[in-house]
Amino acid sequence: MKSVNKKAVLNKIRLHGPISRANIAKETGLTPPTVTNIVKELIEEFFVKESHLGESSGGRKPTLLHLNEDGYYVIGVDAGSNTIEAAVCNIYGHALLRSENKIPKTIDSEPFLNIMIQTIRTLLEDETVQPDKIIGIGVAMHGVMNIEEGISYYSSNSGLKNVPVKSELEKEFGYEVKLENNSRALALGEFWFGGFEHVNRFCAINVGRGVGSGLVVNGKLIHGPQYVAGEIGHTVISVGGDLCTCGNRGCLETFVSGGSIVKRAKEQINHAPNSLTAEDVYHYAVEGNEDYIRVLEETGYYLSIGLLNLINTENPDTIVLGGGVMRSAEFLMPILLKNIREKALTHKLRDEVNILVGKLDDDATLLGAAALLFNEYF
């Protein structure tokens, strides 16, 4: 019970600080002496600190409380398709120090882990980092993860299998390590640091080289017993469509990923260059080229089909869209929103589901990796 009360007080300070002890007691239902004792512990543990005096309601001005941004840090790691990026992050989601290394296109587990270890070590060797303030390392990777054992089972992007991330990093650095799928980490990052902490059923979708999603219900990530909850990219929207990396045909990923956008553009546009990239498609569209605008609008329509399936089955309050493809949001979102407003199952779904582009840009997954550790304390 003490642990539950402590988390309640800490979350109240995180979400509503600066806040007084009296208001914490009033809003949590805890007694003032209980709040005072818990706050004393949190200050001694460097999670919370006192700030300026608040407004008086007749007596002495109350001392306000807020999180101690310099109390503890987490190392967040985003192991992407081409690079491994790591950062020292504080409790407010500010990346104070960064390190990055490239990943070769063909790589085995051992050199992959060595690159990750070197990326993290670069941070820890910086003289501004205090190792005793690091409470752990959070790692986000593509693919299917066993989060309890901290093993990356399989990634279709890299081909890596059974990578023992948790055990190897804990052996190397001595900190607690948590591993998560990159899309679920992105969801947790947007939820924690994007201003969505009050949403009960929150979903974020990562649209880039692949397509994945994460569902946060009452502040907790949903994984499923086989750790594949959120694999929206591998839901079929066209029976007999293109072959997907998962082995099935017609998956959402084969319509809206960066590679599929390029493939469709080359099929539809005679003058499309062989070296075309998804970024090129976007830039041509911005320049007003109607052919490329049409390709992106089609992508928005296909993405809306996937979202309709998600909305009608998971019933989220809010859906946030992130990832590299969403840099083309100005062309994707109008037709996406139009189709959902017309075709969602009920009028309430059509009117009330909040769909928007993420706020954290390229840092969402990295910050979500850091939030894996902070989430243990809140």
N, C-alpha and C positions, 0 to 999 in steps of 0.2 A: 504493500500500500504506500509505503514511503517513496518507493521508486516511481510509482504512478503519479503521486502528488508532485514529486520533484520534476517529472517531465511536464506536467500540467503547468507548473510555474514557469519553467524554462521556455516552453512554447508560448506562453502568454507574453513573456518579455520579448521573445523573438518577433512575434507577429504584431505586437502593439506597443513596444517600447518607443521612446522613454515612457515608463509607467510607474506609478507609485505602488508601494506595498499594499496600501489600503484598497486601491482599485484592483490589484491582483486578487485580493481576498474576496472582494465583492463579485468579481466576474468569474472566479473559479468555484466559489462556494466554500473555500477553505477558511478556517479560522485565522484571524490576524496573527496569533502566536505561531501557528503552523507555518504561515507564509514567512514570517520573520526568521524562523529557524532555518527554513529551506534557503531563503535568500542569503543568509549568513554563510551557509555551506557553499552555495554557488559562487559567492564572492571569494571565499577562501580557495576554491578550486579553479579560480580565474576564468570561469565561464561568464560571469556577470560583473559589471562594475556600476558604481553610482555616478550620476552626472549632476546636472544643475538642479536647482530647486523649482518645483512646479507651482502652480497657482494655488493660493490658499482658499479654502471654503469657509474660513472663519477663524481657524486656529493657526498653528505653526505651518509654514510652507513645507510640503512633503519633498523628500529627496527622491528623485526619479532614477529608474534603473534601465539599463540597456545592456545588450550583449557586449562582451569584451572582445573587440575585433582583433586584438593582439594576444589573446589568451592561448589559443591553439590553432594549429594549421593542419591541413591534409594535403598530401600530394595526389593530385588527380592526373590520370594517364589516359590519353585517347590514342589507342593503337588503331590507326586508320589503315586504309589500303596501301598508301604510299609512304606515310610517315608515322612515327611515334612522337607524340607531343606530350610533355609533362609540365605541370605547374604547381607551385606552392600556393594554396588557396586558403583564404581566411573564412570565417564563419558567415560573412556577408557575400561570399562568392566573388571576391576580388582576387585575381591572379597576381600575386606579388612578384613572382619570378618564374621564368619559362625556360624550357630546354626542348630541343627538337632534333631528331635524326631521321634520315631517310631509310626506307626499307627496300632492299633489292626485290625485283619482280619475282624471282624464284628464290625461296628461302626455306630452310628447315627449322624445326622447333628450337634447337639449341642456339643457333646464331640469332634467331628472332628474339629469344629471351635475353641474350647477351646485349643486343641493341637496346632493349627496354631497360635493362639494368644500368647500362652506361648513361642513358638519358636521365634516369632518376638520380644516379650518382653525381652527375653534373650539378644538379640542384643542391644536393646535400653538401657538396664540397664548397659551395659559395659561402663566404664568410658572414654574410648577412642572415643565414639560416641558423636557427637554434634547434639542434636535433631533438632536444628534450621537449620541445613544444609541438613536435609532429605526433599526431595520434594515430596515423595509419596511412595506407596507400589504397586508393580506389582505382581500378583498371576497367576500362570499357573497350570491348573488342567486337568485331563482326562475328556473327555465327551463333551456334547453339552452345550454351554454357551450363555446366553443373555449378551452380553458385555456392552450394554448401561445401563442396570439395575444392572449388576454385580452379576447375579444369575447363579449358576451352575444348569442347568435343570436336567441333568441326566448323570451318569457315569456308564457304564456297568462293569467297573473294581471293583468299590466299592459298587455299588448299591445305592449310595446317590442321592437324588432327591431334587430339589428346595432349594439349599443351598444359603442363602443370604450373600455371601462373602463380597461384597462391603459395604453394610449397616452396617454389624456387625463390620468389621475392622475399618471403618471410625468412628463409634461411640466409639470404644475402644481407638483408637490412635489419631484421629483428622487429619490424613493425607488423601490426595486424594488416592483412591484405584482403580486400574484397573485390570480386570479379563480377562483371555484369555485361550483358549484351549491349552493344552501342546504342541501339534504338531505345531500349528501356532506360539506359543511362540518360539519354537525351530527354526523355519524358520526365525523369526525376529532376534533371537540371532545370528545365522550364518550370516545373511545379514548384521547386524550392526557391529559385532565384528569379523567376519571371513574373512573380506577383499572382500566382494562382493557388496559394496555400489554402484558400477558403473554398475551393471547388471540391465537391464530394466525389464525383466521378470524372476524372480528368484523363484525357488521352492525347498523346503526342505522336505524330507520324513523321518518320525520317525518310525523305525521298531524295536519294542520291544515286550512287552506283547500284544500290539495291533499294529495297523498300521494307521497312520494319516499323513497329510501333510499340508503345508502352502504355499500359493502363494503370493509373494510380487511383485506388479506391480508399477513401478515408485516410489518405496520407501514406498508404502502403502500396508498393509495386506488386502487381499480380504476375505470377510466373507460370502457374500450372504444374501438375505433377511431373511432366516430362520437360519442363523449362522452355516450352515453345509458345507460351501465350504471347500474343502480339505479332505473330508472323503474318500480318495482313498482306504482305507482298506475295505470299504464296497461296492466296485464295484465288480460285479460278473465276475469271470474269468472261472468258470466251472458250467454250469447249472446242478443242481442236486448233487452238491458236499456236503461236510460236513456242518452241521448246524453251523451257526455263532452266536455269542452273540447278534447280531442285529435282529435275527429271520429269516434271509434269508439263502440260501444255496450257497456254492461255492464262498464266498467272498475271495478276495485276502488275507485278514487277516488269513483265515483258512489254508493257504498254507505257509505263510512266518513269522508268529509271532513266538516268542520263544516257546510257548506251542505247536504249530503245528509242529515245527521241532522235538520236543521230541516225539510227537505222531507218526510221520512218521518213526522216527528212531526205535521206539519200534516195529512197524508193520513190518519193513523190516529186522531188525537185530535180529536173534534168541537169541543171547547171551547178548542183551542189558539189563542192570540192571533195576529193577523196580524203583529205586531211581534216574534214569537218569534225568539230567537237560540240558538245552540248553548250559550252560557253559561246561558240561561234553562232549557234542557232539563236541564242538570246540576243547577241549583239546585232545580228542581221534583222531580227524582229524590232529591236529598238530603233534601228535606222529606217524602219517603215516598210521593210520587204514583206509583202502580203503572204508570200508562200511560207515563209518561216513563222509569221504570226499565226497562220492557219495550223501549222504543226503544233505550236504551243497551245493553241485553243483546244485542239483535239486532245492533247495531253490533259488539260484541265477537265475535259469531259470524262475521259477514262478514269482519272483520279476520283471524280465525283461518284462513279459507280462503286469503286472500292469503299468510299466513305459512306455511301448509302447502306451497303452491307453492314458496315461497322455500326452505324447509327441504329439500324433496325434490330441489331442483335445485342449490342452492348449498352445502348442508351446512355452515352456519356453526356455530361453537362457542357463540357468544353472540349474542343479538338484544336490542338495547335499543330501547324504544319511547319516542319523544318527540313534541313538538308540542302544540298547544293542546287537541286532542281527548283527549289522555292525562291531562288534569286529571280526567277521568271514570273513571280507572283502576279505582276501587273497584267500578264496575259492569261495566266491560269485561273485566277480567282473569280473573275466575273462569270464565266460560264460554269465553273464549279459550283459557286453559290446559287446560281440560277437553277441548275439542275436539281440540287438538293432541296431548294425551297419549293420546287414543283413536285418532287417525287418521293420525299420521305414519307414514311408510313402514315403518320397522323399529322394533323394541323399543328399540334403542340410541338412535335419534333421539328417540323418545318420552320416554326417561328422562334423556338426557344434554344435550340442547340447553337452554342457560340462557336464559330469557326474562324480562326485567324492565323496569321503567320507568326512564328515564334519571335521572341524579342532578343534572344541571346546569340543569334547568328552562329558563327563557327565555334563559339565557346560552349554551346549547350551541352555537348557530350562530355567535354572535359570537366565542366562544372558538375555535371551529373555524376561523374565518377567520384569527384570529391564528396558530393552529397551522400554517397553510399556510407561513408564513415560518420558524417555528421548526423545522419538519420538514426544512428544507433543511440544517440543521446537525447533525441527529441521525440 
